[in-house]
């Protein structure tokens, strides 16, 4: 019986649910579950609860999260990220902002703010995930939610064909980073979408404590056990 917490560095191109299935199979577990999904294109900290520790999963859902990411200015997509269909391209020749202006806008999105979750999300309406309705072209009114942006920092500003902003954000549970990017793009008047996302911290759990999925899968069972932590090691 393997009870505990496993911190995986999720690679790009795989769902969080599929990682759970892989870990459950390789460790021969009765129960396993992740504590906060990452989109397939996103990478970083994925906390897995194993066997009896699945009862502790709600504690992790409530933890603050920290991400690093990149948003592309001048283009909007229906999913608010790189996987979606382009729905709007800025008609201006090229959005022009300096670093100080971008930092000023970022400050406006810090603190307690309201955010309307995207249609392409797992939030359910009448028992069905919104993304299923969105794929059918059905849109419904979604009530905004109050979230907390504790820190929002500009890491870099690049001027390619379409400008990009590298950023880091620490936020409360329930925050959609792609929606944050889209809202910032709308405020700037040019639109934006999320092109890269990496979760670097969940509560006090850092990316430095994680093990890449491929590396973990290649280990012997004895070495794998060394990465399974007791719940008390990661919960206050």
GUKEMAR-473531 format. One record per residue: x, y, z of N, C-alpha, C, O, CB in turn. Coordinates in pm, whole numbers, padded with zeros to 5 digits, always signed. Glycine has a CB too. Example, Ala and Ser with C-alpha at 12.3 -4.5 7.8 and 13.67 -1.06 7.14 Angstrom:
% residues 2
+01319-00569+00780+01230-00450+00780+01320-00330+00780+01424-00332+00846+01131-00447+00905
+01285-00225+00708+01367-00106+00714+01290+00003+00787+01341+00114+00804+01408-00060+00572
% end
This chain:
% residues 236
+00085-00120+00000+00000+00000+00000+00088+00124+00000+00168+00142+00092-00096+00001+00123
+00076+00208-00100+00155+00330-00111+00064+00449-00086-00011+00489-00175+00225+00340-00250
+00071+00505+00035-00006+00623+00069+00089+00743+00069+00202+00732+00116-00077+00607+00207
+00043+00856+00017+00128+00973+00022+00099+01072-00088-00004+01066-00155+00271+00932+00016
+00194+01163-00105+00185+01270-00203+00299+01257-00302+00415+01237-00263+00187+01409-00135
+00268+01268-00429+00368+01264-00535+00360+01394-00613+00253+01432-00661+00348+01140-00628
+00473+01462-00627+00476+01591-00695+00542+01573-00831+00664+01556-00841+00551+01699-00609
+00461+01576-00934+00508+01554-01071+00526+01688-01143+00446+01779-01127+00409+01463-01149
+00633+01697-01221+00651+01810-01313+00584+01767-01444+00641+01692-01523+00805+01847-01334
+00463+01817-01465+00384+01776-01581+00446+01825-01712+00480+01943-01724+00240+01829-01568
+00461+01736-01810+00511+01779-01941+00399+01835-02026+00281+01823-01993+00579+01663-02014
+00436+01896-02136+00338+01951-02231+00279+01838-02314+00345+01739-02343+00404+02057-02323
+00152+01855-02352+00090+01763-02447+00019+01643-02388-00010+01547-02460+00192+01715-02537
-00009+01645-02259-00080+01534-02195-00177+01591-02093-00148+01694-02031+00021+01434-02127
-00291+01527-02076-00388+01576-01978-00346+01535-01837-00273+01438-01819-00530+01522-02010
-00393+01610-01740-00366+01577-01600-00427+01442-01564-00368+01364-01489-00421+01687-01507
-00546+01414-01618-00614+01287-01588-00533+01168-01640-00528+01064-01575-00754+01286-01651
-00471+01183-01757-00392+01073-01813-00268+01046-01727-00226+00932-01714-00351+01105-01958
-00211+01151-01670-00096+01133-01582-00137+01053-01459-00064+00965-01413-00036+01269-01540
-00254+01083-01405-00306+01008-01290-00316+00859-01325-00277+00774-01245-00444+01062-01246
-00369+00829-01442-00383+00689-01484-00247+00620-01497-00232+00504-01458-00460+00681-01617
-00148+00691-01552-00015+00635-01568+00047+00603-01432+00105+00496-01412+00075+00731-01645
+00035+00697-01339+00094+00678-01206+00020+00567-01131+00082+00485-01063+00087+00811-01124
-00110+00564-01144-00189+00462-01078-00149+00322-01125-00143+00228-01046-00339+00485-01103
-00123+00310-01254-00084+00181-01311+00056+00140-01270+00078+00027-01228-00094+00185-01462
+00153+00233-01283+00292+00197-01256+00316+00167-01108+00403+00087-01073+00385+00309-01302
+00237+00232-01019+00253+00209-00875+00153+00107-00821+00155+00074-00703+00238+00340-00801
+00065+00059-00908-00035-00040-00869-00119+00011-00752-00128-00054-00647+00032-00173-00833
-00181+00128-00772-00256+00194-00665-00404+00160-00672-00458+00131-00779-00237+00346-00673
-00469+00164-00556-00614+00148-00551-00683+00280-00587-00784+00282-00658-00658+00100-00412
-00627+00389-00536-00684+00521-00559-00573+00620-00590-00462+00609-00540-00766+00567-00437
-00605+00718-00674-00513+00828-00702-00592+00942-00765-00692+00919-00833-00397+00782-00796
-00546+01063-00743-00612+01178-00802-00523+01301-00795-00441+01313-00705-00744+01205-00734
-00541+01391-00890-00465+01516-00885-00545+01620-00807-00664+01603-00782-00433+01568-01029
-00477+01726-00767-00540+01826-00680-00558+01960-00749-00560+02064-00683-00458+01844-00554
-00570+01959-00878-00588+02083-00954-00533+02063-01093-00412+02052-01112-00519+02203-00885
-00622+02060-01191-00582+02024-01327-00499+02132-01394-00510+02251-01364-00705+01996-01410
-00415+02088-01486-00343+02176-01577-00386+02141-01718-00399+02024-01752-00188+02163-01559
-00408+02243-01801-00444+02216-01940-00333+02137-02009-00218+02145-01967-00470+02348-02016
-00366+02061-02114-00264+01979-02182-00140+02056-02226-00029+02002-02220-00325+01914-02302
-00155+02182-02270-00039+02258-02317+00045+02314-02202+00159+02356-02223-00085+02372-02407
-00011+02314-02080+00059+02371-01964+00153+02268-01901+00136+02148-01918-00041+02421-01860
+00252+02318-01829+00350+02232-01762+00359+02272-01615+00301+02371-01571+00490+02241-01831
+00435+02191-01539+00466+02232-01403+00406+02145-01295+00372+02029-01318+00421+02369-01383
+00394+02202-01176+00358+02129-01055+00219+02066-01065+00119+02136-01081+00365+02222-00933
+00216+01934-01056+00091+01859-01048+00099+01772-00924+00175+01675-00920+00066+01773-01179
+00022+01806-00824+00025+01733-00697-00073+01616-00704-00192+01635-00729-00009+01828-00577
-00021+01495-00681-00105+01375-00683-00120+01319-00543-00022+01308-00469-00045+01269-00777
-00242+01285-00506-00270+01218-00379-00289+01069-00406-00365+01029-00495-00396+01279-00309
-00218+00986-00328-00218+00842-00352-00288+00768-00240-00265+00793-00122-00076+00791-00368
-00375+00675-00279-00448+00589-00186-00517+00668-00076-00599+00755-00106-00355+00487-00125
-00487+00641+00051-00560+00705+00160-00541+00856+00167-00622+00927+00226-00519+00644+00291
-00435+00904+00106-00410+01049+00105-00505+01124+00012-00507+01247+00011-00267+01077+00064
-00585+01051-00068-00683+01119-00153-00785+01195-00067-00848+01289-00115-00755+01017-00245
-00800+01155+00060-00892+01227+00150-00842+01368+00180-00920+01454+00222-00909+01148+00281
-00713+01391+00159-00654+01523+00187-00659+01618+00067-00619+01734+00077-00510+01506+00231
-00709+01568-00046-00709+01648-00169-00775+01786-00154-00723+01883-00209-00778+01572-00278
-00888+01798-00081-00952+01930-00069-00861+02039-00014-00878+02156-00048-01073+01919+00018
-00766+02002+00072-00675+02102+00127-00591+02166+00017-00564+02287+00019-00584+02038+00234
-00550+02084-00080-00465+02134-00188-00544+02222-00285-00490+02317-00340-00402+02018-00264
-00673+02190-00305-00755+02270-00396-00763+02415-00348-00773+02507-00429-00896+02210-00407
-00759+02434-00216-00775+02568-00160-00645+02648-00154-00646+02765-00116-00832+02558-00022
-00534+02587-00191-00405+02656-00183-00389+02759-00295-00443+02744-00404-00291+02555-00188
-00311+02864-00266-00275+02962-00369-00182+02896-00470-00111+02801-00437-00208+03088-00306
-00184+02947-00592-00099+02893-00699-00012+03004-00757-00052+03121-00761-00187+02827-00811
+00108+02967-00803+00196+03062-00870+00232+03007-01007+00269+02890-01020+00324+03089-00786
+00223+03091-01109+00249+03052-01247+00346+03150-01313+00353+03267-01276+00118+03044-01327
+00419+03100-01411+00489+03187-01504+00428+03160-01641+00387+03047-01671+00646+03162-01504
+00421+03263-01724+00357+03243-01853+00394+03351-01953+00470+03443-01923+00207+03239-01837
+00337+03336-02072+00357+03433-02179+00223+03461-02246+00148+03369-02277+00461+03382-02284
+00194+03589-02266+00074+03626-02341+00115+03697-02470+00210+03776-02472-00020+03716-02256
+00042+03668-02576+00065+03733-02706-00039+03843-02723-00159+03818-02710+00057+03630-02824
+00006+03963-02752-00084+04077-02772-00124+04090-02919-00047+04057-03009-00017+04206-02723
-00246+04138-02941-00292+04167-03077-00376+04058-03139-00429+04076-03249-00175+04191-03163
-00391+03944-03071-00471+03833-03123-00559+03779-03010-00514+03763-02897-00380+03719-03181
-00685+03750-03041-00776+03687-02946-00824+03554-03002-00849+03542-03122-00897+03779-02915
-00838+03453-02915-00889+03322-02957-01012+03286-02876-01037+03343-02769-00781+03212-02942
-01091+03190-02927-01215+03155-02858-01191+03083-02726-01278+03084-02638-01302+03069-02948
-01074+03020-02711-01042+02952-02585-00954+03038-02494-00925+02999-02381-00972+02820-02614
-00913+03153-02544-00825+03247-02472-00682+03195-02457-00603+03250-02381-00883+03276-02333
-00650+03088-02530-00513+03035-02528-00473+02992-02669-00547+03010-02765-00501+02917-02429
-00353+02934-02679-00297+02900-02811-00370+02785-02880-00349+02764-03000-00153+02864-02796
-00455+02711-02809-00522+02597-02870-00649+02637-02945-00707+02555-03016-00556+02496-02764
-00691+02763-02929-00821+02802-02984-00817+02857-03125-00712+02869-03188-00881+02903-02897
-00935+02889-03172-00953+02947-03305-00942+03099-03294-01002+03160-03206-01091+02906-03367
-00866+03159-03385-00851+03304-03383-00985+03370-03417-01044+03341-03521-00740+03349-03483
-01031+03458-03328-01158+03525-03350-01141+03675-03374-01234+03743-03419-01250+03503-03232
-01022+03726-03344-01000+03869-03361-00852+03899-03373-00771+03847-03296-01062+03948-03244
-00817+03980-03469-00678+04028-03484-00681+04180-03478-00763+04244-03544-00613+03977-03618
-00593+04236-03399-00589+04380-03381-00567+04449-03516-00474+04415-03589-00477+04420-03281
-00652+04547-03547-00643+04615-03677-00534+04723-03678-00496+04773-03784-00777+04678-03713
-00486+04758-03560-00377+04855-03555-00254+04793-03619-00236+04671-03617-00347+04898-03408
-00171+04877-03676-00051+04825-03744+00033+04741-03649+00084+04635-03685+00033+04939-03801
+00047+04791-03528+00121+04717-03427+00098+04783-03292+00129+04902-03277+00272+04710-03461
+00044+04708-03192+00024+04768-03061+00157+04817-03004+00257+04745-03007-00042+04667-02965
+00157+04940-02953+00281+04994-02900+00263+05034-02753+00184+05123-02721+00327+05115-02983
+00337+04968-02666+00334+04999-02525+00477+04991-02474+00555+04906-02518+00240+04904-02446
+00512+05079-02382+00643+05064-02319+00628+04985-02190+00516+04959-02144+00708+05202-02293
+00739+04948-02132+00739+04863-02014+00665+04927-01897+00592+04858-01826+00881+04831-01973
+00682+05054-01877+00616+05123-01766+00464+05121-01782+00391+05106-01684+00665+05268-01755
+00417+05136-01906+00272+05133-01931+00215+04995-01901+00107+04983-01842+00242+05172-02078
+00286+04891-01942+00240+04754-01915+00238+04726-01765+00143+04666-01714+00331+04652-01987
+00341+04770-01694+00346+04751-01549+00230+04823-01481+00173+04773-01384+00480+04801-01492
+00196+04941-01531+00085+05018-01476-00048+04944-01493-00131+04941-01402+00077+05156-01543
-00067+04883-01611-00188+04804-01636-00191+04681-01546-00296+04646-01492-00196+04762-01784
-00078+04615-01530-00071+04496-01444-00114+04530-01301-00180+04450-01235+00072+04438-01445
-00076+04648-01253-00112+04687-01117-00263+04698-01100-00316+04674-00991-00046+04821-01080
-00333+04734-01207-00479+04745-01201-00547+04609-01185-00662+04602-01143-00531+04814-01327
-00476+04502-01218-00532+04367-01208-00484+04295-01082-00506+04174-01068-00496+04286-01332
-00421+04365-00992-00380+04305-00867-00484+04330-00759-00563+04425-00767-00243+04359-00823
-00484+04244-00657-00581+04257-00549-00704+04172-00573-00699+04074-00647-00620+04401-00531
-00814+04210-00511-00940+04138-00526-01012+04189-00649-01048+04307-00656-01028+04153-00399
-01033+04102-00746-01098+04143-00871-01208+04043-00908-01214+03933-00854-00994+04154-00985
-01293+04085-01000-01397+03996-01053-01350+03938-01185-01293+04008-01268-01533+04071-01070
-01375+03809-01204-01335+03743-01327-01448+03653-01376-01505+03576-01298-01206+03661-01306
-01480+03663-01505-01582+03576-01564-01514+03456-01627-01439+03472-01723-01667+03653-01670
-01538+03335-01575-01473+03216-01631-01506+03199-01779-01612+03243-01824-01517+03091-01554
-01417+03136-01856-01439+03118-02000-01539+03006-02029-01560+02917-01947-01307+03088-02070
-01599+03013-02146-01690+02906-02188-01613+02774-02203-01665+02667-02170-01759+02942-02322
-01490+02783-02251-01410+02661-02264-01347+02631-02127-01228+02656-02104-01300+02677-02375
-01429+02576-02038-01383+02539-01904-01463+02419-01856-01563+02381-01917-01398+02659-01805
-01418+02360-01745-01484+02240-01693-01599+02274-01598-01661+02184-01542-01383+02153-01621
-01626+02403-01580-01739+02443-01496-01867+02385-01555-01885+02386-01677-01750+02599-01486
-01955+02334-01469-02075+02267-01519-02199+02356-01514-02217+02436-01423-02099+02141-01439
-02281+02339-01614-02412+02403-01620-02515+02295-01649-02510+02231-01754-02415+02517-01729
-02607+02276-01558-02707+02169-01570-02643+02033-01592-02691+01951-01670-02804+02199-01684
-02532+02011-01521-02466+01881-01524-02369+01859-01638-02306+01753-01646-02567+01777-01528
-02356+01958-01728-02266+01943-01843-02154+02046-01837-02178+02163-01809-02345+01957-01974
-02030+02003-01864-01918+02098-01866-01941+02204-01973-01991+02174-02081-01785+02026-01890
-01903+02327-01943-01924+02437-02037-01853+02415-02169-01902+02457-02273-01877+02566-01976
-01735+02348-02165-01662+02330-02291-01739+02244-02390-01721+02258-02511-01525+02268-02263
-01825+02154-02341-01907+02073-02432-02008+02162-02504-02034+02143-02623-01979+01961-02355
-02065+02257-02431-02159+02351-02493-02086+02443-02591-02136+02471-02699-02231+02435-02385
-01966+02488-02551-01888+02579-02636-01853+02514-02769-01856+02580-02873-01760+02623-02564
-01821+02385-02766-01786+02314-02889-01904+02303-02984-01886+02286-03105-01733+02176-02857
-02024+02312-02929-02145+02308-03012-02190+02447-03054-02292+02464-03121-02258+02238-02937
-02112+02548-03014-02146+02684-03049-02251+02746-02959-02307+02851-02991-02195+02689-03189
-02278+02681-02845-02378+02731-02750-02308+02817-02644-02212+02773-02581-02456+02613-02683
-02357+02936-02626-02302+03023-02523-02410+03055-02421-02525+03080-02456-02246+03153-02585
-02372+03054-02294-02464+03091-02187-02400+03200-02103-02279+03221-02109-02502+02968-02100
-02481+03268-02026-02429+03374-01939-02362+03311-01819-02420+03226-01751-02543+03470-01895
-02240+03352-01792-02163+03298-01680-02145+03407-01576-02101+03518-01607-02025+03243-01728
-02179+03375-01454-02167+03474-01347-02020+03498-01313-01944+03402-01300-02244+03428-01221
-01978+03623-01299-01840+03651-01260-01811+03603-01119-01902+03592-01037-01810+03800-01271
-01685+03575-01093-01642+03527-00962-01536+03620-00905-01457+03680-00979-01588+03383-00971
-01534+03631-00774-01434+03713-00708-01308+03629-00684-01315+03522-00623-01488+03772-00575
-01195+03677-00732-01067+03607-00714-00966+03704-00655-00993+03824-00643-01015+03548-00849
-00852+03652-00618-00747+03736-00561-00618+03718-00642-00569+03607-00659-00723+03700-00411
-00565+03828-00690-00434+03828-00755-00336+03891-00656-00332+04013-00640-00436+03907-00893
-00257+03807-00591-00168+03855-00486-00046+03927-00544+00004+04024-00487-00122+03739-00399
-00001+03878-00658+00117+03937-00721+00111+03914-00871+00080+03803-00916+00248+03879-00662
+00140+04017-00949+00142+04007-01094+00260+04088-01144+00261+04211-01135+00006+04057-01158
+00360+04019-01197+00488+04082-01230+00521+04065-01377+00507+03956-01432+00599+04024-01144
+00565+04172-01440+00615+04165-01577+00758+04113-01574+00843+04169-01506+00609+04305-01648
+00784+04004-01648+00920+03949-01656+00995+04004-01776+01114+04035-01767+00915+03796-01663
+00926+04016-01889+00989+04074-02008+00882+04117-02107+00767+04074-02100+01086+03972-02075
+00923+04203-02198+00835+04253-02304+00913+04244-02435+01016+04310-02451+00787+04401-02276
+00862+04162-02528+00933+04141-02655+00852+04197-02771+00729+04190-02772+00960+03991-02677
+00923+04253-02869+00858+04312-02985+00887+04228-03109+00976+04259-03188+00906+04457-03006
+00810+04120-03125+00816+04040-03246+00704+04089-03339+00658+04202-03325+00802+03886-03214
+00662+04006-03433+00551+04046-03521+00431+04086-03437+00367+04188-03464+00513+03932-03617
+00402+04006-03335+00303+04042-03235+00374+04047-03100+00441+03951-03063+00182+03940-03233
+00362+04155-03027+00434+04169-02899+00393+04060-02800+00280+04010-02804+00408+04308-02838
+00484+04024-02712+00455+03925-02609+00502+03976-02474+00600+04049-02464+00521+03790-02641
+00430+03936-02370+00465+03973-02233+00489+03846-02153+00401+03761-02141+00352+04060-02168
+00609+03834-02098+00637+03727-02003+00599+03776-01865+00628+03890-01829+00788+03684-02008
+00534+03691-01786+00483+03737-01657+00487+03625-01553+00503+03508-01586+00340+03790-01671
+00473+03664-01428+00457+03569-01317+00340+03616-01233+00326+03736-01207+00588+03557-01230
+00255+03523-01191+00136+03559-01115+00114+03462-01000+00124+03341-01016+00012+03562-01207
+00084+03517-00883+00042+03438-00767-00103+03471-00743-00140+03588-00729+00130+03468-00640
-00188+03368-00738-00332+03392-00735-00404+03293-00645-00347+03193-00601-00389+03385-00875
-00530+03322-00619-00614+03235-00538-00670+03121-00623-00658+03123-00746-00728+03314-00474
-00730+03024-00557-00794+02914-00629-00905+02970-00719-00963+03075-00689-00852+02809-00530
-00933+02900-00828-01041+02941-00917-01004+03046-01018-01089+03091-01095-01152+02990-00838
-00875+03086-01020-00831+03188-01116-00798+03123-01250-00727+03023-01254-00709+03265-01062
-00849+03179-01358-00815+03134-01492-00710+03229-01549-00738+03346-01574-00942+03128-01585
-00588+03178-01568-00479+03263-01615-00505+03308-01759-00471+03421-01796-00344+03187-01606
-00564+03222-01840-00592+03262-01979-00696+03374-01984-00690+03461-02070-00641+03141-02061
-00791+03371-01890-00888+03480-01883-00823+03608-01835-00858+03717-01882-01003+03442-01791
-00730+03596-01743-00655+03713-01697-00581+03777-01814-00582+03899-01829-00555+03673-01585
-00518+03695-01897-00447+03747-02015-00544+03814-02112-00517+03923-02163-00370+03634-02087
-00657+03750-02136-00757+03804-02227-00809+03939-02176-00827+04033-02253-00874+03706-02244
-00834+03947-02046-00886+04071-01987-00782+04184-01995-00817+04299-02021-00926+04048-01841
-00655+04148-01973-00549+04248-01985-00540+04298-02130-00523+04417-02154-00414+04190-01939
-00551+04205-02225-00548+04242-02366-00663+04335-02404-00645+04429-02481-00554+04118-02452
-00782+04307-02348-00897+04393-02375-00875+04532-02316-00910+04632-02377-01026+04330-02317
-00817+04536-02197-00790+04666-02133-00691+04747-02216-00704+04869-02228-00734+04645-01990
-00593+04678-02273-00494+04746-02358-00551+04784-02494-00491+04862-02568-00372+04658-02376
-00668+04727-02526-00734+04763-02651-00688+04686-02773-00717+04725-02886-00715+04906-02675
-00615+04575-02751-00564+04501-02867-00595+04351-02860-00573+04279-02957-00414+04521-02878
-00645+04305-02746-00669+04162-02731-00541+04088-02696-00431+04139-02716-00728+04105-02858
-00556+03966-02643-00439+03884-02607-00483+03740-02582-00600+03713-02553-00368+03941-02480
-00388+03649-02596-00415+03510-02559-00293+03453-02487-00181+03502-02503-00450+03424-02684
-00316+03349-02409-00210+03282-02333-00139+03181-02423-00203+03090-02476-00268+03212-02207
-00007+03197-02440+00067+03107-02530+00153+03005-02456+00185+02900-02510+00154+03188-02621
+00191+03036-02331+00268+02942-02250+00225+02955-02105+00190+03064-02058+00421+02969-02264
+00226+02841-02034+00191+02845-01892+00266+02735-01818+00269+02619-01860+00038+02828-01873
+00326+02774-01706+00397+02678-01622+00362+02707-01476+00382+02818-01428+00552+02687-01645
+00309+02606-01406+00279+02623-01264+00405+02593-01185+00460+02483-01192+00160+02530-01219
+00450+02692-01109+00578+02678-01039+00561+02660-00889+00658+02632-00818+00664+02797-01066
+00438+02678-00839+00418+02658-00695+00271+02635-00664+00183+02697-00723+00472+02778-00616
+00246+02544-00568+00113+02520-00513+00128+02530-00362+00191+02445-00300+00054+02379-00558
+00070+02633-00303+00094+02656-00160+00242+02677-00138+00303+02769-00194+00041+02539-00075
+00301+02593-00054+00445+02600-00029+00523+02495-00110+00644+02481-00095+00474+02581+00119
+00451+02422-00195+00513+02317-00276+00572+02379-00402+00500+02436-00483+00412+02206-00313
+00703+02369-00417+00773+02434-00528+00802+02336-00641+00806+02214-00621+00903+02496-00479
+00822+02390-00760+00861+02309-00875+00993+02236-00848+01019+02132-00908+00874+02398-01001
+01075+02291-00760+01203+02228-00726+01186+02096-00652+01279+02016-00645+01287+02323-00642
+01067+02073-00598+01038+01948-00527+00978+01842-00618+00953+01729-00575+00944+01975-00411
+00955+01877-00744+00887+01786-00835+00985+01697-00911+01106+01723-00915+00802+01865-00934
+00930+01593-00970+01008+01501-01053+00942+01495-01191+00821+01474-01199+01016+01358-00988
+01018+01512-01300+00958+01503-01434+00891+01367-01455+00943+01264-01411+01065+01526-01543
+00778+01367-01520+00700+01245-01539+00782+01135-01605+00786+01023-01555+00576+01274-01623
+00848+01165-01717+00924+01063-01790+01032+01001-01702+01054+00880-01704+00986+01122-01916
+01100+01086-01627+01207+01036-01540+01151+00944-01433+01210+00841-01402+01282+01152-01476
+01037+00981-01375+00975+00898-01271+00934+00763-01328+00953+00659-01263+00853+00969-01210
+00877+00763-01448+00828+00639-01508+00942+00542-01540+00921+00421-01546+00749+00668-01635
+01063+00595-01560+01178+00510-01595+01250+00454-01472+01336+00368-01486+01277+00589-01679
+01216+00501-01353+01284+00459-01230+01241+00320-01186+01135+00271-01223+01256+00559-01119
+01326+00257-01107+01288+00132-01041+01184+00164-00934+01173+00279-00891+01413+00060-00979
+01109+00064-00891+01006+00086-00790+01065+00136-00659+01002+00214-00587+00927-00042-00766
+01185+00092-00627+01250+00136-00502+01282+00285-00508+01262+00356-00410+01379+00055-00476
+01331+00333-00622+01362+00475-00636+01234+00559-00640+01231+00670-00588+01445+00499-00763
+01130+00503-00701+01003+00576-00707+00948+00603-00567+00891+00709-00542+00900+00498-00789
+00965+00507-00477+00916+00521-00340+00977+00641-00269+00914+00701-00182+00945+00395-00261
+01100+00676-00308+01169+00789-00243+01101+00922-00272+01119+01019-00198+01313+00795-00289
+01021+00927-00379+00954+01051-00417+00811+01060-00364+00743+01161-00384+00953+01066-00567
+00765+00955-00297+00631+00957-00238+00643+01010-00095+00700+00945-00008+00565+00814-00240
+00588+01128-00073+00601+01197+00054+00479+01173+00143+00368+01162+00091+00621+01346+00032
+00497+01165+00274+00381+01159+00363+00305+01290+00359+00364+01396+00338+00425+01126+00507
+00175+01285+00380+00092+01407+00373+00144+01515+00468+00144+01634+00434-00054+01374+00408
+00188+01474+00586+00233+01573+00686+00357+01650+00639+00388+01758+00691+00264+01502+00820
+00428+01595+00539+00549+01662+00490+00515+01785+00405+00598+01874+00391+00634+01565+00408
+00393+01789+00349+00357+01900+00261+00236+01980+00308+00200+02080+00246+00331+01848+00125
+00173+01935+00418+00059+02007+00474+00098+02062+00613+00152+01989+00696-00067+01915+00484
+00069+02189+00636+00093+02247+00768-00003+02185+00869+00000+02220+00987+00077+02402+00765
% end
